[in-house]
């Protein structure tokens, strides 16, 4: 589909993002770094070709952020984590509160920031992680299957802050 799509075609960004998602899934299954590297390239191209007003832009940004976070997990390069955070923030900015994908994107950013705190020790990252985790929980309706995951991630950040404050006292 990517090869057959003319440059500038309205579906081109999605056609680039989709193979990126599949390659990221394959990376998670088989652990081949080349798959993840290719996923990031496809997704970056998809993001760069998608106008800000396009309804697919926030999802493409979210997917790129997840792939960068996965690469950080594999290689430990802080630049990937920082970039994942940038992409996720942008995805959230473009996603209205009533969008059902917003809580998941907020949760992802909270997880990324929690990991940034663990990696860099900057308290501001932990505080921001808590803000986004709380917002994800607040926007998720009762009974939604993902709400438990969001509450759990909020709990992890709260526990981390509690242990840090306790240690400082």
OpenMM code with the backbone's topology and positions (N, CA, C; nanometers):
from openmm import Vec3, app, unit

residues = "UNK UNK UNK UNK UNK UNK UNK UNK UNK UNK UNK UNK UNK UNK UNK UNK UNK UNK UNK UNK UNK UNK UNK UNK UNK UNK UNK UNK UNK UNK UNK UNK UNK UNK UNK UNK UNK UNK UNK UNK UNK UNK UNK UNK UNK UNK UNK UNK UNK UNK UNK UNK UNK UNK UNK UNK UNK UNK UNK UNK UNK UNK UNK UNK UNK UNK UNK UNK UNK UNK UNK UNK UNK UNK UNK UNK UNK UNK UNK UNK UNK UNK UNK UNK UNK UNK UNK UNK UNK UNK UNK UNK UNK UNK UNK UNK UNK UNK UNK UNK UNK UNK UNK UNK UNK UNK UNK UNK UNK UNK UNK UNK UNK UNK UNK UNK UNK UNK UNK UNK UNK UNK UNK UNK UNK UNK UNK UNK UNK UNK UNK UNK UNK UNK UNK UNK UNK UNK UNK UNK UNK UNK UNK UNK UNK UNK UNK UNK UNK UNK UNK UNK UNK UNK UNK UNK UNK UNK UNK UNK UNK UNK UNK UNK UNK UNK UNK UNK UNK".split()
positions = [
    Vec3(0.0822, -0.1199, 0.0000),
    Vec3(0.0000, 0.0000, 0.0000),
    Vec3(0.0860, 0.1254, 0.0000),
    Vec3(0.1942, 0.1236, 0.0797),
    Vec3(0.2819, 0.2407, 0.0860),
    Vec3(0.3452, 0.2668, -0.0503),
    Vec3(0.3920, 0.1621, -0.1140),
    Vec3(0.4593, 0.1786, -0.2433),
    Vec3(0.3644, 0.2225, -0.3535),
    Vec3(0.2388, 0.1823, -0.3452),
    Vec3(0.1426, 0.2136, -0.4509),
    Vec3(0.0692, 0.3461, -0.4289),
    Vec3(0.0840, 0.4050, -0.3122),
    Vec3(0.0128, 0.5284, -0.2805),
    Vec3(0.0867, 0.6481, -0.3384),
    Vec3(0.0180, 0.7286, -0.4199),
    Vec3(0.0833, 0.8488, -0.4751),
    Vec3(0.1168, 0.9483, -0.3631),
    Vec3(0.2279, 1.0168, -0.3783),
    Vec3(0.2664, 1.1208, -0.2816),
    Vec3(0.1541, 1.2238, -0.2723),
    Vec3(0.1196, 1.2608, -0.1486),
    Vec3(0.0150, 1.3594, -0.1270),
    Vec3(-0.1246, 1.3006, -0.1162),
    Vec3(-0.1388, 1.1714, -0.1365),
    Vec3(-0.2696, 1.1049, -0.1228),
    Vec3(-0.3172, 1.1206, 0.0217),
    Vec3(-0.4473, 1.1484, 0.0450),
    Vec3(-0.4961, 1.1695, 0.1821),
    Vec3(-0.4730, 1.0495, 0.2755),
    Vec3(-0.4652, 0.9304, 0.2208),
    Vec3(-0.4435, 0.8123, 0.3048),
    Vec3(-0.2980, 0.7807, 0.3313),
    Vec3(-0.2072, 0.8553, 0.2701),
    Vec3(-0.0647, 0.8253, 0.2817),
    Vec3(-0.0147, 0.8208, 0.4267),
    Vec3(-0.0499, 0.9181, 0.5125),
    Vec3(-0.0013, 0.9098, 0.6501),
    Vec3(-0.0456, 0.7820, 0.7222),
    Vec3(-0.1705, 0.7434, 0.7033),
    Vec3(-0.2207, 0.6219, 0.7674),
    Vec3(-0.1522, 0.4996, 0.7100),
    Vec3(-0.1300, 0.4996, 0.5799),
    Vec3(-0.0641, 0.3858, 0.5159),
    Vec3(0.0803, 0.3717, 0.5636),
    Vec3(0.1423, 0.4809, 0.6057),
    Vec3(0.2771, 0.4746, 0.6625),
    Vec3(0.2727, 0.4334, 0.8096),
    Vec3(0.1736, 0.4814, 0.8816),
    Vec3(0.1640, 0.4504, 1.0236),
    Vec3(0.1319, 0.3023, 1.0468),
    Vec3(0.0451, 0.2463, 0.9647),
    Vec3(0.0031, 0.1073, 0.9856),
    Vec3(0.1180, 0.0074, 0.9802),
    Vec3(0.2067, 0.0126, 0.8793),
    Vec3(0.3189, -0.0819, 0.8833),
    Vec3(0.4093, -0.0576, 1.0043),
    Vec3(0.4193, 0.0680, 1.0462),
    Vec3(0.4963, 0.0975, 1.1673),
    Vec3(0.4380, 0.0256, 1.2879),
    Vec3(0.3053, 0.0271, 1.2996),
    Vec3(0.2403, -0.0420, 1.4110),
    Vec3(0.2636, -0.1925, 1.4038),
    Vec3(0.2517, -0.2483, 1.2850),
    Vec3(0.2714, -0.3930, 1.2683),
    Vec3(0.4153, -0.4312, 1.3000),
    Vec3(0.5099, -0.3501, 1.2548),
    Vec3(0.6504, -0.3783, 1.2843),
    Vec3(0.6787, -0.3694, 1.4344),
    Vec3(0.6143, -0.2754, 1.5019),
    Vec3(0.6317, -0.2634, 1.6472),
    Vec3(0.5749, -0.3866, 1.7171),
    Vec3(0.4606, -0.4352, 1.6719),
    Vec3(0.4021, -0.5570, 1.7289),
    Vec3(0.4956, -0.6754, 1.7052),
    Vec3(0.5497, -0.6836, 1.5849),
    Vec3(0.6417, -0.7935, 1.5546),
    Vec3(0.7671, -0.7835, 1.6417),
    Vec3(0.8156, -0.6608, 1.6664),
    Vec3(0.9297, -0.6427, 1.7562),
    Vec3(0.8976, -0.6984, 1.8949),
    Vec3(0.7778, -0.6659, 1.9450),
    Vec3(0.7402, -0.7148, 2.0782),
    Vec3(0.7341, -0.8676, 2.0821),
    Vec3(0.6984, -0.9267, 1.9715),
    Vec3(0.6855, -1.0732, 1.9649),
    Vec3(0.8205, -1.1421, 1.9514),
    Vec3(0.9061, -1.0890, 1.8619),
    Vec3(1.0313, -1.1582, 1.8304),
    Vec3(1.1575, -1.0876, 1.8800),
    Vec3(1.1441, -0.9599, 1.9195),
    Vec3(1.2581, -0.8884, 1.9755),
    Vec3(1.3620, -0.8412, 1.8755),
    Vec3(1.3281, -0.8394, 1.7477),
    Vec3(1.4225, -0.7945, 1.6456),
    Vec3(1.4273, -0.6423, 1.6416),
    Vec3(1.5408, -0.5863, 1.6780),
    Vec3(1.5562, -0.4417, 1.6834),
    Vec3(1.5320, -0.3762, 1.5469),
    Vec3(1.5684, -0.4440, 1.4385),
    Vec3(1.5451, -0.3875, 1.3046),
    Vec3(1.3981, -0.3573, 1.2802),
    Vec3(1.3087, -0.4418, 1.3340),
    Vec3(1.1654, -0.4161, 1.3200),
    Vec3(1.1269, -0.2858, 1.3897),
    Vec3(1.1796, -0.2648, 1.5083),
    Vec3(1.1469, -0.1435, 1.5834),
    Vec3(1.2058, -0.0203, 1.5158),
    Vec3(1.3276, -0.0320, 1.4659),
    Vec3(1.3894, 0.0806, 1.3945),
    Vec3(1.3052, 0.1186, 1.2715),
    Vec3(1.2618, 0.0182, 1.1968),
    Vec3(1.1788, 0.0445, 1.0789),
    Vec3(1.0440, 0.1036, 1.1192),
    Vec3(0.9873, 0.0569, 1.2305),
    Vec3(0.8599, 0.1099, 1.2791),
    Vec3(0.8711, 0.2594, 1.3061),
    Vec3(0.9780, 0.2990, 1.3722),
    Vec3(0.9981, 0.4406, 1.4041),
    Vec3(1.0099, 0.5227, 1.2761),
    Vec3(1.0803, 0.4723, 1.1763),
    Vec3(1.0949, 0.5442, 1.0491),
    Vec3(0.9591, 0.5614, 0.9814),
    Vec3(0.8838, 0.4525, 0.9699),
    Vec3(0.7509, 0.4612, 0.9090),
    Vec3(0.6625, 0.5605, 0.9850),
    Vec3(0.6614, 0.5493, 1.1162),
    Vec3(0.5729, 0.6345, 1.1957),
    Vec3(0.6155, 0.7812, 1.1909),
    Vec3(0.7450, 0.8071, 1.1928),
    Vec3(0.7913, 0.9466, 1.1800),
    Vec3(0.7463, 1.0058, 1.0456),
    Vec3(0.7600, 0.9261, 0.9407),
    Vec3(0.7160, 0.9733, 0.8088),
    Vec3(0.5658, 0.9995, 0.8089),
    Vec3(0.4896, 0.9101, 0.8695),
    Vec3(0.3456, 0.9292, 0.8779),
    Vec3(0.3092, 1.0556, 0.9543),
    Vec3(0.3754, 1.0787, 1.0668),
    Vec3(0.3496, 1.1993, 1.1468),
    Vec3(0.3862, 1.3242, 1.0680),
    Vec3(0.5004, 1.3215, 1.0017),
    Vec3(0.5442, 1.4419, 0.9302),
    Vec3(0.4533, 1.4764, 0.8120),
    Vec3(0.3864, 1.3769, 0.7558),
    Vec3(0.2983, 1.4015, 0.6415),
    Vec3(0.1537, 1.4320, 0.6816),
    Vec3(0.1236, 1.4192, 0.8090),
    Vec3(-0.0135, 1.4385, 0.8546),
    Vec3(-0.0322, 1.5813, 0.9046),
    Vec3(-0.1234, 1.6578, 0.8443),
    Vec3(-0.1492, 1.7937, 0.8934),
    Vec3(-0.2052, 1.7910, 1.0363),
    Vec3(-0.1796, 1.8958, 1.1116),
    Vec3(-0.2237, 1.9016, 1.2523),
    Vec3(-0.3741, 1.8862, 1.2675),
    Vec3(-0.4501, 1.9325, 1.1703),
    Vec3(-0.5965, 1.9269, 1.1802),
    Vec3(-0.6532, 1.7907, 1.1379),
    Vec3(-0.5694, 1.7035, 1.0852),
    Vec3(-0.6157, 1.5726, 1.0381),
    Vec3(-0.6552, 1.4870, 1.1595),
    Vec3(-0.7710, 1.4204, 1.1537),
    Vec3(-0.8158, 1.3424, 1.2693),
    Vec3(-0.7233, 1.2262, 1.3076),
    Vec3(-0.6391, 1.1817, 1.2165),
    Vec3(-0.5479, 1.0704, 1.2463),
    Vec3(-0.4188, 1.1163, 1.3150),
    Vec3(-0.3930, 1.2456, 1.3172),
    Vec3(-0.2651, 1.2960, 1.3705),
    Vec3(-0.2409, 1.2546, 1.5160),
    Vec3(-0.3363, 1.2727, 1.6076),
    Vec3(-0.3078, 1.2332, 1.7462),
    Vec3(-0.2753, 1.0845, 1.7599),
    Vec3(-0.3447, 0.9997, 1.6862),
    Vec3(-0.3173, 0.8563, 1.6931),
    Vec3(-0.1794, 0.8225, 1.6389),
    Vec3(-0.1406, 0.8889, 1.5310),
    Vec3(-0.0068, 0.8662, 1.4749),
    Vec3(0.1016, 0.9096, 1.5737),
    Vec3(0.0809, 1.0227, 1.6387),
    Vec3(0.1756, 1.0702, 1.7400),
    Vec3(0.1844, 0.9731, 1.8574),
    Vec3(0.0690, 0.9243, 1.9007),
    Vec3(0.0648, 0.8272, 2.0102),
    Vec3(0.1430, 0.7018, 1.9728),
    Vec3(0.1200, 0.6513, 1.8516),
    Vec3(0.1884, 0.5294, 1.8077),
    Vec3(0.3393, 0.5503, 1.7997),
    Vec3(0.3820, 0.6644, 1.7482),
    Vec3(0.5246, 0.6949, 1.7433),
    Vec3(0.5821, 0.7016, 1.8842),
    Vec3(0.5095, 0.7662, 1.9751),
    Vec3(0.5554, 0.7730, 2.1138),
    Vec3(0.5736, 0.6349, 2.1750),
    Vec3(0.4793, 0.5450, 2.1486),
    Vec3(0.4898, 0.4086, 2.2015),
    Vec3(0.6100, 0.3349, 2.1433),
    Vec3(0.6354, 0.3530, 2.0144),
    Vec3(0.7512, 0.2870, 1.9534),
    Vec3(0.8822, 0.3426, 2.0092),
    Vec3(0.8880, 0.4737, 2.0272),
    Vec3(1.0081, 0.5336, 2.0858),
    Vec3(1.0289, 0.4852, 2.2295),
    Vec3(0.9197, 0.4729, 2.3032),
    Vec3(0.9284, 0.4223, 2.4407),
    Vec3(0.9788, 0.2780, 2.4406),
    Vec3(0.9320, 0.1983, 2.3465),
    Vec3(0.9796, 0.0600, 2.3351),
    Vec3(1.1286, 0.0572, 2.3027),
    Vec3(1.1711, 0.1473, 2.2146),
    Vec3(1.3137, 0.1516, 2.1800),
    Vec3(1.3969, 0.1959, 2.2996),
    Vec3(1.3436, 0.2905, 2.3773),
    Vec3(1.4131, 0.3295, 2.5006),
    Vec3(1.4276, 0.2081, 2.5919),
    Vec3(1.3196, 0.1309, 2.6042),
    Vec3(1.3248, 0.0123, 2.6888),
    Vec3(1.4292, -0.0879, 2.6433),
    Vec3(1.4516, -0.0940, 2.5143),
    Vec3(1.5490, -0.1893, 2.4592),
    Vec3(1.6920, -0.1362, 2.4662),
    Vec3(1.7097, -0.0075, 2.4289),
    Vec3(1.8452, 0.0471, 2.4172),
    Vec3(1.8861, 0.1371, 2.5331),
    Vec3(1.7866, 0.1873, 2.6077),
    Vec3(1.8173, 0.2725, 2.7223),
    Vec3(1.8653, 0.4124, 2.6877),
    Vec3(1.8393, 0.4584, 2.5661),
    Vec3(1.8833, 0.5917, 2.5264),
    Vec3(1.7786, 0.6951, 2.5689),
    Vec3(1.8211, 0.7864, 2.6567),
    Vec3(1.7282, 0.8859, 2.7107),
    Vec3(1.6656, 0.9735, 2.6026),
    Vec3(1.7343, 0.9949, 2.4920),
    Vec3(1.6766, 1.0759, 2.3845),
    Vec3(1.5485, 1.0135, 2.3312),
    Vec3(1.5419, 0.8802, 2.3256),
    Vec3(1.4190, 0.8138, 2.2819),
    Vec3(1.3061, 0.8393, 2.3809),
    Vec3(1.3364, 0.8336, 2.5095),
    Vec3(1.2337, 0.8588, 2.6107),
    Vec3(1.1871, 1.0044, 2.6047),
    Vec3(1.2803, 1.0956, 2.5915),
    Vec3(1.2441, 1.2377, 2.5807),
    Vec3(1.1561, 1.2620, 2.4575),
    Vec3(1.1927, 1.2000, 2.3457),
    Vec3(1.1154, 1.2163, 2.2233),
    Vec3(0.9776, 1.1526, 2.2373),
    Vec3(0.9702, 1.0375, 2.3037),
    Vec3(0.8408, 0.9732, 2.3277),
    Vec3(0.7494, 1.0671, 2.4059),
    Vec3(0.8048, 1.1344, 2.5044),
    Vec3(0.7278, 1.2289, 2.5860),
    Vec3(0.6794, 1.3463, 2.5007),
    Vec3(0.7663, 1.3980, 2.4157),
    Vec3(0.7285, 1.5094, 2.3267),
    Vec3(0.6135, 1.4673, 2.2353),
    Vec3(0.6256, 1.3506, 2.1740),
    Vec3(0.5216, 1.3025, 2.0825),
    Vec3(0.3891, 1.2829, 2.1567),
    Vec3(0.3970, 1.2264, 2.2764),
    Vec3(0.2754, 1.1995, 2.3533),
    Vec3(0.2085, 1.3291, 2.3978),
    Vec3(0.2878, 1.4267, 2.4376),
    Vec3(0.2306, 1.5573, 2.4746),
    Vec3(0.1564, 1.6185, 2.3563),
    Vec3(0.2169, 1.6099, 2.2402),
    Vec3(0.1541, 1.6659, 2.1207),
    Vec3(0.0244, 1.5911, 2.0900),
    Vec3(0.0261, 1.4590, 2.1027),
    Vec3(-0.0956, 1.3795, 2.0794),
    Vec3(-0.2070, 1.4246, 2.1735),
    Vec3(-0.1737, 1.4491, 2.2986),
    Vec3(-0.2731, 1.4909, 2.3980),
    Vec3(-0.3262, 1.6302, 2.3665),
    Vec3(-0.2376, 1.7192, 2.3249),
    Vec3(-0.2806, 1.8550, 2.2885),
    Vec3(-0.3848, 1.8531, 2.1774),
    Vec3(-0.3714, 1.7592, 2.0850),
    Vec3(-0.4610, 1.7522, 1.9705),
    Vec3(-0.5851, 1.6657, 1.9953),
    Vec3(-0.5943, 1.6058, 2.1130),
    Vec3(-0.7056, 1.5162, 2.1442),
    Vec3(-0.8013, 1.5847, 2.2411),
    Vec3(-0.9266, 1.6068, 2.2011),
    Vec3(-1.0228, 1.6687, 2.2935),
    Vec3(-1.0582, 1.5739, 2.4084),
    Vec3(-1.0998, 1.6308, 2.5211),
    Vec3(-1.1324, 1.5504, 2.6394),
    Vec3(-1.2429, 1.4490, 2.6132),
    Vec3(-1.3352, 1.4788, 2.5221),
    Vec3(-1.4461, 1.3870, 2.4969),
    Vec3(-1.4058, 1.2690, 2.4074),
    Vec3(-1.2855, 1.2727, 2.3515),
    Vec3(-1.2380, 1.1634, 2.2665),
    Vec3(-1.2098, 1.0414, 2.3546),
    Vec3(-1.2647, 0.9250, 2.3213),
    Vec3(-1.2429, 0.8060, 2.4046),
    Vec3(-1.0967, 0.7614, 2.4112),
    Vec3(-1.0118, 0.8086, 2.3211),
    Vec3(-0.8700, 0.7722, 2.3247),
    Vec3(-0.7891, 0.8593, 2.4208),
    Vec3(-0.8470, 0.9681, 2.4682),
    Vec3(-0.7718, 1.0623, 2.5519),
    Vec3(-0.7194, 0.9986, 2.6807),
    Vec3(-0.8000, 0.9226, 2.7556),
    Vec3(-0.7456, 0.8636, 2.8787),
    Vec3(-0.6244, 0.7738, 2.8532),
    Vec3(-0.6281, 0.6959, 2.7467),
    Vec3(-0.5145, 0.6086, 2.7169),
    Vec3(-0.3897, 0.6895, 2.6857),
    Vec3(-0.4057, 0.7967, 2.6121),
    Vec3(-0.2912, 0.8815, 2.5781),
    Vec3(-0.2355, 0.9505, 2.7026),
    Vec3(-0.3242, 0.9938, 2.7911),
    Vec3(-0.2800, 1.0514, 2.9183),
    Vec3(-0.2062, 0.9477, 3.0025),
    Vec3(-0.2606, 0.8280, 3.0066),
    Vec3(-0.1965, 0.7202, 3.0818),
    Vec3(-0.0570, 0.6914, 3.0256),
    Vec3(-0.0470, 0.6845, 2.8922),
    Vec3(0.0835, 0.6588, 2.8311),
    Vec3(0.1843, 0.7658, 2.8718),
    Vec3(0.1423, 0.8919, 2.8668),
    Vec3(0.2337, 0.9991, 2.9051),
    Vec3(0.2731, 0.9859, 3.0514),
    Vec3(0.1776, 0.9516, 3.1361),
    Vec3(0.2102, 0.9315, 3.2776),
    Vec3(0.3143, 0.8223, 3.2971),
    Vec3(0.2997, 0.7137, 3.2239),
    Vec3(0.3967, 0.6029, 3.2321),
    Vec3(0.5333, 0.6492, 3.1823),
    Vec3(0.5357, 0.7219, 3.0708),
    Vec3(0.6625, 0.7697, 3.0163),
    Vec3(0.7323, 0.8620, 3.1169),
    Vec3(0.6547, 0.9513, 3.1788),
    Vec3(0.7126, 1.0450, 3.2757),
    Vec3(0.7584, 0.9739, 3.4024),
    Vec3(0.6856, 0.8721, 3.4451),
    Vec3(0.7277, 0.7908, 3.5596),
    Vec3(0.8642, 0.7282, 3.5294),
    Vec3(0.8781, 0.6739, 3.4102),
    Vec3(1.0053, 0.6129, 3.3690),
    Vec3(1.1150, 0.7189, 3.3598),
    Vec3(1.0801, 0.8381, 3.3147),
    Vec3(1.1773, 0.9465, 3.3086),
    Vec3(1.2248, 0.9826, 3.4489),
    Vec3(1.1325, 0.9876, 3.5432),
    Vec3(1.1725, 1.0133, 3.6818),
    Vec3(1.2680, 0.9050, 3.7312),
    Vec3(1.2344, 0.7804, 3.7040),
    Vec3(1.3197, 0.6688, 3.7478),
    Vec3(1.4576, 0.6754, 3.6831),
    Vec3(1.4647, 0.7258, 3.5620),
    Vec3(1.5908, 0.7306, 3.4884),
    Vec3(1.6744, 0.8535, 3.5202),
    Vec3(1.6063, 0.9665, 3.5425),
    Vec3(1.6788, 1.0929, 3.5595),
    Vec3(1.6726, 1.1478, 3.7011),
    Vec3(1.5740, 1.1043, 3.7781),
    Vec3(1.5607, 1.1516, 3.9152),
    Vec3(1.5046, 1.2910, 3.9292),
    Vec3(1.4411, 1.3426, 3.8242),
    Vec3(1.3837, 1.4764, 3.8289),
    Vec3(1.2415, 1.4693, 3.8853),
    Vec3(1.2213, 1.5287, 4.0024),
    Vec3(1.0919, 1.5235, 4.0694),
    Vec3(0.9795, 1.5825, 3.9838),
    Vec3(1.0107, 1.6796, 3.9012),
    Vec3(0.9098, 1.7412, 3.8150),
    Vec3(0.8464, 1.6371, 3.7223),
    Vec3(0.9234, 1.5384, 3.6795),
    Vec3(0.8684, 1.4319, 3.5950),
    Vec3(0.7652, 1.3498, 3.6712),
    Vec3(0.7947, 1.3189, 3.7947),
    Vec3(0.7018, 1.2412, 3.8773),
    Vec3(0.5746, 1.3211, 3.9041),
    Vec3(0.5889, 1.4485, 3.9350),
    Vec3(0.4719, 1.5320, 3.9606),
    Vec3(0.3831, 1.5428, 3.8365),
    Vec3(0.4455, 1.5568, 3.7200),
    Vec3(0.3668, 1.5636, 3.5967),
    Vec3(0.3022, 1.4284, 3.5654),
    Vec3(0.3729, 1.3199, 3.5943),
    Vec3(0.3151, 1.1865, 3.5751),
    Vec3(0.1869, 1.1722, 3.6562),
    Vec3(0.1889, 1.2214, 3.7783),
    Vec3(0.0703, 1.2154, 3.8646),
    Vec3(-0.0457, 1.2962, 3.8071),
    Vec3(-0.0166, 1.4118, 3.7531),
    Vec3(-0.1219, 1.4952, 3.6934),
    Vec3(-0.1913, 1.4205, 3.5806),
    Vec3(-0.1124, 1.3621, 3.4922),
    Vec3(-0.1702, 1.2934, 3.3763),
    Vec3(-0.2401, 1.1641, 3.4157),
    Vec3(-0.1846, 1.0941, 3.5130),
    Vec3(-0.2484, 0.9704, 3.5599),
    Vec3(-0.3846, 1.0012, 3.6237),
    Vec3(-0.3890, 1.1061, 3.7033),
    Vec3(-0.5173, 1.1455, 3.7645),
    Vec3(-0.6197, 1.1848, 3.6581),
    Vec3(-0.5738, 1.2581, 3.5585),
    Vec3(-0.6632, 1.3020, 3.4515),
    Vec3(-0.7170, 1.1809, 3.3744),
    Vec3(-0.6309, 1.0822, 3.3484),
    Vec3(-0.6741, 0.9605, 3.2784),
    Vec3(-0.7830, 0.8887, 3.3574),
    Vec3(-0.7632, 0.8769, 3.4881),
    Vec3(-0.8626, 0.8105, 3.5734),
    Vec3(-0.9926, 0.8894, 3.5728),
    Vec3(-0.9819, 1.0215, 3.5850),
    Vec3(-1.1008, 1.1073, 3.5898),
    Vec3(-1.1838, 1.0978, 3.4617),
    Vec3(-1.1175, 1.0912, 3.3465),
    Vec3(-1.1899, 1.0893, 3.2189),
    Vec3(-1.2458, 0.9513, 3.1821),
    Vec3(-1.2038, 0.8487, 3.2529),
    Vec3(-1.2464, 0.7124, 3.2191),
    Vec3(-1.3729, 0.6774, 3.2955),
    Vec3(-1.4776, 0.6373, 3.2244),
    Vec3(-1.6039, 0.6055, 3.2924),
    Vec3(-1.5905, 0.4823, 3.3823),
    Vec3(-1.6714, 0.4818, 3.4876),
    Vec3(-1.6767, 0.3646, 3.5758),
    Vec3(-1.7137, 0.2425, 3.4932),
    Vec3(-1.6511, 0.1316, 3.5244),
    Vec3(-1.6803, 0.0079, 3.4552),
    Vec3(-1.5999, -0.0133, 3.3276),
    Vec3(-1.5272, 0.0891, 3.2826),
    Vec3(-1.4442, 0.0729, 3.1629),
    Vec3(-1.3287, -0.0213, 3.1971),
    Vec3(-1.3014, -0.1192, 3.1102),
    Vec3(-1.1981, -0.2182, 3.1428),
    Vec3(-1.0583, -0.1598, 3.1632),
    Vec3(-1.0267, -0.0476, 3.1013),
    Vec3(-0.8931, 0.0104, 3.1154),
    Vec3(-0.8778, 0.0915, 3.2437),
    Vec3(-0.9883, 0.1231, 3.3094),
    Vec3(-0.9798, 0.2094, 3.4279),
    Vec3(-0.8923, 0.1476, 3.5366),
    Vec3(-0.9003, 0.0169, 3.5522),
    Vec3(-0.8171, -0.0494, 3.6544),
    Vec3(-0.6684, -0.0299, 3.6259),
    Vec3(-0.6301, -0.0392, 3.4995),
    Vec3(-0.4896, -0.0178, 3.4612),
    Vec3(-0.4480, 0.1255, 3.4933),
    Vec3(-0.5366, 0.2206, 3.4633),
    Vec3(-0.5031, 0.3607, 3.4888),
    Vec3(-0.4910, 0.3879, 3.6389),
    Vec3(-0.5805, 0.3285, 3.7171),
    Vec3(-0.5732, 0.3439, 3.8635),
    Vec3(-0.4450, 0.2801, 3.9155),
    Vec3(-0.4100, 0.1647, 3.8636),
    Vec3(-0.2870, 0.0986, 3.9047),
    Vec3(-0.1653, 0.1857, 3.8752),
    Vec3(-0.1591, 0.2437, 3.7553),
    Vec3(-0.0453, 0.3282, 3.7194),
    Vec3(-0.0401, 0.4537, 3.8060),
    Vec3(-0.1551, 0.5089, 3.8383),
    Vec3(-0.1595, 0.6213, 3.9319),
    Vec3(-0.1048, 0.5774, 4.0674),
    Vec3(-0.1438, 0.4601, 4.1119),
    Vec3(-0.0947, 0.4074, 4.2397),
    Vec3(0.0559, 0.3895, 4.2421),
    Vec3(0.1122, 0.3446, 4.1308),
    Vec3(0.2582, 0.3281, 4.1226),
    Vec3(0.3270, 0.4633, 4.1407),
    Vec3(0.2764, 0.5656, 4.0742),
    Vec3(0.3368, 0.6988, 4.0866),
    Vec3(0.3183, 0.7556, 4.2269),
    Vec3(0.2005, 0.7339, 4.2856),
    Vec3(0.1779, 0.7815, 4.4228),
    Vec3(0.2711, 0.7103, 4.5210),
    Vec3(0.2888, 0.5808, 4.5043),
    Vec3(0.3796, 0.5051, 4.5920),
    Vec3(0.5227, 0.5559, 4.5767),
    Vec3(0.5631, 0.5810, 4.4532),
    Vec3(0.6983, 0.6316, 4.4284),
    Vec3(0.7185, 0.7650, 4.4993),
    Vec3(0.6185, 0.8534, 4.4882),
    Vec3(0.6315, 0.9846, 4.5547),
    Vec3(0.6317, 0.9689, 4.7059),
    Vec3(0.5453, 0.8809, 4.7587),
    Vec3(0.5411, 0.8578, 4.9027),
    Vec3(0.6776, 0.8099, 4.9531),
    Vec3(0.7358, 0.7123, 4.8864),
    Vec3(0.8658, 0.6590, 4.9289),
    Vec3(0.9732, 0.7646, 4.9216),
    Vec3(0.9683, 0.8503, 4.8222),
    Vec3(1.0654, 0.9575, 4.8083),
    Vec3(1.0503, 1.0597, 4.9202),
    Vec3(0.9275, 1.1013, 4.9471),
    Vec3(0.9023, 1.1998, 5.0528),
    Vec3(0.9398, 1.1405, 5.1892),
    Vec3(0.9043, 1.0160, 5.2106),
    Vec3(0.9393, 0.9479, 5.3371),
    Vec3(1.0894, 0.9438, 5.3561),
    Vec3(1.1622, 0.9186, 5.2468),
    Vec3(1.3075, 0.9122, 5.2540),
    Vec3(1.3673, 1.0482, 5.2846),
    Vec3(1.3044, 1.1544, 5.2350),
    Vec3(1.3574, 1.2889, 5.2563),
    Vec3(1.3301, 1.3411, 5.3967),
    Vec3(1.2321, 1.2822, 5.4664),
    Vec3(1.1958, 1.3295, 5.6006),
    Vec3(1.2884, 1.2769, 5.7080),
] * unit.nanometer
topology = app.Topology()
chain = topology.addChain("A")
for resn in residues:
    res = topology.addResidue(resn, chain)
    for name in ("N", "CA", "C"):
        topology.addAtom(name, app.Element.getBySymbol(name[0]), res)
